[in-house]
């Protein structure tokens, strides 16, 4: 959280999603030694060109795990590179983990002690008790899925939860998650929520429930191809900013890292990052 506040104070709210799918990496970034070195070199080039205008980097574990052991090496080397090149920029491991408590101990060690990530995404389905190993790491961020950006998110997330412990007797599941995390789970001040940019009305409702807690906001760009990027950003900033006009981690992945298929991919990534950076600050 301290790292995020340093970046927000500079006007940096863009999170670059390092969803570095090997088949989409430009030929110019390929290395003779293979998949792992290619992914690491590609990520390193993007970090070097964007380090001064971002608030976080977010590698999605799926794009690394797909390659087995060499993918894990690429993920760890990428995180080490980020800490070296941009030591004041936090790394969010997008892994969406959660299990029973003793299993979560292994996930905690993987994310924070082995990979050296600063934060991890988790899902809330097993409840606070199971997630306590994450929540107890006061020095690390725990970013809980709340209202996800995918089209089918409402299948469960929009269903009402009712009961004596629910404010006003009932509310949609995603709002109940937001309420529980902000009012009960965040004792160490290390929690945040995931709310998709594709649902600005719900984003506004969640912000009203949780106060100034950070929100990771994916879904800007490719997931809303029919909406002009200016409109997307205006809606997100209006709905997502907190009382200090910050609190937002606005993620873009493919629209930044694959902005060019040529040798200028890193420069193109900076150009797209700066475009999003400037739009966010314009609407703040």
N, C-alpha and C positions, 0 to 999 in steps of 0.2 A: 504493500500500500504506500510505503514511503517512496519507492521508486516511481510509482504511478503519479503521485502528487508532484514530484520533481518535473515529470514530463508535462503534466497538465499546466503547471505554472509557466511553461514555455509555449503553451498553445498547441501542444502535441496530443492528438486524440486518435490518430490512425493506428490501428493494429494490423500489421502485415501478416496474413496467414500463409505460412510456408507449407502449402499443400503441394509439395514438390513431386508431382506425378512424373515418373521417369520418362514415359513415352511422350510427354509434352515439353520436356526440356530441350531448348534449341540445340542443334547439332554443334554449334560453336562452343557450347559449354561442356561437351562430352570430353571425358578424360580416358586415356589409354588403359588405365588400371581398372575401369569398370564402373558398375552402378554406384557403389558407395562413394567413391571419390568424385564422380560426376555430380551427384546430389549435393555433396558437401561444397564443392566448388561453386555450383550454381547458387546455393543459398548464401555462401560467403560474399559473392559478388553483389547480391541484392542488399544484404545487410550493410556492406561498405558504402553503398550509394544512398541509403535511406536512413542511416542511423541517427541523423540529427533532426528528423521530422516525423518520428513515430513515437508512440507511447508504449508499444509492446510488440513482440513477435510471438506468433502462435503456430508452431508446427503441429499438424494433425497427425497423430501417431499412425493412423491407418496407412498413409502413403509411405511409411518407413517399415512398418511391420510386414507389409506385403512382400518384402524382399528377404524376410527371415533374419538371420544373424547379421548379415551385412547391412541390412536396413537399420537395425538397432545401433550398429556402429555409426552409421551416417547420422542418425538422430542425436546421439550423444556428442559426436564431433561438431555437429551444427550448433548445439546449445553451448558447448565450450567456446566455439568461435564467437558466438554472440556476446558471451560474457567478456571475452577478450577485446572485441572490436567496439562494443557498445555497453560498457559495464554498468551504466545507469539506466539501461532499458530492460525491463523484466521480460522473462520468457514464460509464456503460458503453454503448458502441455495440454493440447486438446485430445484427451483420451477417454473422457466420459466414463470413468471408472466408478464402481461401487459394488460392494458385496457385504457379507457378514463381517463383523468387526475384526476377527483375527486374520481373515483374508485381506482385508483392507490394510493391515500392517505391511503386507508385502507390497501392495500398490504404493503405499507411502514411501517405502524404502526405494522402490524402483524410480518413482518420479522425482523425489527430492534429494535422496542420498546418492543414487547411481547416476541418473540423468542430469541432476543439478538444476532442475526447473524451479522457477520461482512460484508457480501456481499450477493448478490442475483443474480441469473441468470434471465434475462428478454429477451423477443423477440422484435424485432424492428418494427413489422408490422404497429403499430399505429403511429410511428414517434416520433421525439424528443419532440414535444409539449406535447404529452400524457405522455411521460416518465419523464417529468421534475420533478415530485415529487421525483423520485429516484435520478435523476442527481443532485438535489439540496442538497442531503445529502452528503456533502463533506467528512464526516468522514467515509463513508461506500462505499463499492465497488459495482459497477454496471457492471455486466458481460453480454454482449450482444451476443445473438446467431448470428453467422456469417456463418460458413460452418460446418454444423453438421455432426456427424459421421455415421449416418444411411445410408443404401444402397440407399434409395430413395431420398436422400437429394437434388439431382440435379433437381428434378421435377420443382421447382421454383427457387432454388438458382443459378442454372447455366444459367437461362434465361437472355438475355441481357437487360439492361436498357439503354435507349438512351435519349438525351436531352442536352440543352445548359448548364445545371448545372452539367453534368456528365463529368469528366475528359476524354479528347480525344473524347468526343461525345458519347461513349458507353462503357459499361463494364458489366460483369456478375453481377447479383444482389448481390451475396455474397461479391464481391469486392467493390461494391458501398456502402454496409452497412459498410464495414471496413473503407472506405474513410470517410464517413459521421461521424462515431463515433470518429475516430481519429482526424479529422480536425475541427469538429463543436460541437460535443456533450461533449467532454472531457475537458471542461473549468475548472472544479474543480480538474482535474488530478485523477479522481476516476473511470475511465472506463477501462474495459478489454473486450476481445472478446473470444468467444468459436469457436475453429476450431478443427475438429476431426483429430486424428492421422491417421485415415483411408484414408486421402487425403493429403499426404505429399507435392505434387506439389502445391496444393492450399494453404497449410499452408505457403510454401515459398513465394508465391505471396502476401499473406496477410501480412506477416512480412515485405516485401519490401514496402508495402503501409503505414504501421502504425508506423514505427520507433520502439522505445523501449517500447511501451505499452505492458502490460502483456497479455498473451494468455493462457486461460484454454484449455487444450488439452485432451479430453476424447478419449476412443477407443483403448488404449493400452491393449493388452492381448486377452481377449475372443472374441472381435469383429474381430480379425485378426488371427484366429486359424491356418490358412495355412501359415502364415509368422512367421519365428523364432523371438522370442522376442528380440534377439540381433539386428536383422535387423530392426524391428519396432522402437526400441529406437534410433538406429543410424540415421534413416531417420527423426524421430521427432526432435532430437536435432539439426541436421544439418539444418533443415528447420525452426525450431521454435525459436532458441536462438536469442537474440538481440545483439546489439553492445557491451554489457557488458558481454556477454556469460551467461546471465540469462534471466529473463522475461518469464519463462515457469512455468506453473502449470500443471504438467503431472499427469493425474488422472488414477488410477486403482481401481476398485471396487471389483467385484466378485473374481478376481484373487488373491486378498489379504485377504478379510474378510472371504471368504469361502475356503481358501487354505487347511483346514483340517476339517473333520467332527467329529473329536475326541475331547478329553479334552484338547489337546494341540493347540486348534484353535488360541489362542492369540499369542503363540510362533511361530506358522506357519505364522501368519499374519506379525509378525516382520521379519521373514526370507524372505518372499516374498517382503516386503517393502524394506528391505536392498538390496536385489538382484537388484531391479529396481533402487534404489538410486545409487548403485555402477555403474550400466550400464550407467546411465545418465551422471555421472561424468567422466566415462571412455571416452565417446564420446564428451564431452565438449572440 
